[in-house]
Amino acid sequence: MPDLEKRIKDLETENEKMRFDIHALQVAIVTISTVINDGIVKVPELMPNAVEDSLKFNPEFNHDEDYFNELKAQTIRLLGKK
C-alpha cells in the first residue's frame, strides 16, 4: 500500500508540473503571437487568421473531427484571435 500511495503522490506532483508547463507555454504563445501580429508585421490577427485559413481536418490522423475543431479553435484563440 505505501508503494501505491507514493506512486499516486508522484503522479500528482508530475501532473501539477505539467499543468504549470502548459500554462507557461500558453503565455509564451500569446506573447510571441502578439509581438509578431502587432509589433513586427503590423497586421492584427495575422497568425490566427493564417491558422484558421490553412488548417484543415485530415481523417487520417488519430483524432475525430470534434477534437480537431476544438484544438483548432483553442490554437486560434492562443494566437490572438479576438
Secondary structure, 3 states (H helix, E strand, C coil): CHHHHHHHHHHHHHHHHHHHHHHHHHHHHHHHHHHHHHHHCCCCCHHHHHHHHHCCCCCCCCCCHHHHHHHHHHHHHHCCCC
